[in-house]
Amino acid sequence: MKRIFILVLAAAAVLSSCSEWTEAENKDYLPPMRQDDPVAQAAIREFKAGEHMVTMMHVKGSAAEPNRQNQHLTAMPDSVDFFLMSDVDGLHPVVVAEIARVRATKATRTLNVVDYTAIRNVWNAMKEAASGTADEGYYTDEQFASYCRTETEKQLANCIAYGFDGLVVSYLGGADSSAAVPFVEAIDEWHKANPEKLLFFRGYPAYIATIENQTVVSDSDYIIILTEKASASVPISRQVREQLTSGVPSDRVVLEASVPSVADGNDDAQVGATLQVAAQWVMDPKTSSTVKCDKVGLAASNAQDDYFNSPTYKRIREAIAILNPEPENDSENENNDEK
């Protein structure tokens, strides 16, 4: 694949002096990145239109007005192709406006994450709260099917309401995906009605592929597979291979790794592969032959915590540089050949 140099367009953000931190308020001391350079914006749009490894960032939406730079889509790395947004109920107008702005200025597209696990977790919490009460008998499998369908449709409605470019279907449930049938059916119907929207699958595609007549997996533009606890090349390959069963496309695989949590100790809180290790796995031609798949990019979860590194989004930028390295200088190659 042709290697295309990524312009680092937003390296101007600097940390303010710690001596200025005199108030206990929740403030953002990092200045906003410059967003008004038309030449830089044209260059990043040209880059994204060309052949390159894609990058994705998980981001959180908010019903409140953003008050920190890591909540603004416009302040995130320019060369990221896709923002995968969760928590979008009642999305604030500032965030909605930025979805359109980054699409127009940077060709960055934003997708709404529709998450089966989130629906199931809320149901389980309500069921547990009702235990021993008169409402306990309400929480049956049949009632969950109805609830799941309704909640899925609510999430799907957000895609149109807020101008998202498509959906990320996230399934991290068990191998028995029968309870997720209403979830998948609602998405299938929505996708057929909105074929112009992007569709990504995230999680365990092998489990959803067993659902009869579903097209969510086969129609997905990208299949995002998590590294989870796999921290090195061999277990990552095993993790991916286990999900590339019959009915799962193997020519559009994106690997997802997580940024360690600042609250839990940052580097000491790393779970699974680092973004750098994951990017190296994506770029390693040997893993393509052992797993028998085409790897096309990398996704970063918990991306908002990478903002607090110096420079901002340090891990994500390093991973992008691995995925799309700067081409070697032809004159340097000629000089080397002469030696």
C-alpha positions, 0 to 999 in steps of 0.5 A: 500500500502506498505510504502517504505522509501525514501532515501534523497540523495541530502541534501548536497546543502547549501546556500552561504553567502549573503555577497558574493552577490556583483554582479548584474549578474544572478548567481546561488550561490547554489553548484551542488548536488553530482551525482556520488554515485553509491550506492545511485543511485542503491538505488533510482532505487530500490525504483522506481522499487518497490511499492510506490506513484509516484511523478511528477514535472513540469519543463521548458525546454530551448533553451539556455544552463542552467545556474542555478541549478533549470534548471538542471534535474540532480539537482532535487530531486532524488526520483521524478519519472517523470519530465513533461517538457514544452517549449521544442522547440529547446531544448538545447543539455545539457538538452537533455543529462540530460534526458538520464542521469537521466533515466540511473542513477535514473530511472527518466523518462521525458515526453513532455507536449503537451498543447492545451491551449498553441496552442489556446492562440497563435492563439487567440493572432494572431487573435486579432493582425489581427483584423481590417486588411486585414488578419482578415478574415483568422482566422476562425474555419476551419483555426484553425482546420488546425493550431491546427493539425499542431502545435500539430504534431510539439509538438509530433515530439519533443518527438522522437527528444529529446528522451522523455519517452512519452507525457503529454496531457494537456487540460485546455479548456472548456466543449465544446471540439469540437475545440480540436478534431484535437489536440486529433486526432493527439495525438491518431494517434501518440500514436498508432504509438508509443505504447512503449511511456508513455501517461499521461492526465492532466487537464479536462478528462471529457471534452475530453472523450466526443469526439467520438472515442478518446482513449487518456483518456482511454489509459493514464497511469495516469490521472492528475487532478488539485486542482486549487482553491480548498484548502481543502479536501472537495473541492478537492474531489469535483473537482476530482469527477466532472472529473471522469465521464463515460469513465475516468479511476478512478484507476490511479488518480494523484492530481496536486498542485502548488508551490507558485510563488517566484516572486508573494510573495511566501507563500502569492501567494499560489493558491489552495492546498499546496503540503502538503495538496494535499499529505494528500488528496492522502493518506487519505483513506476516500477520496478514498471512497467518490470520488470512485477512486484509488489515486496513486500520486502527481504532483507539478507545478511551481516546479522550484520556490521550489528550492529557499527554504531551504533546496532546494525543501523543499515543494516537499520533504515534500510532498514526505515524506507524500506520502511514509513515513518511515516505523515504526521500528519493535523494537520500535513497540515491545517496545510500545506493552510491555508498 
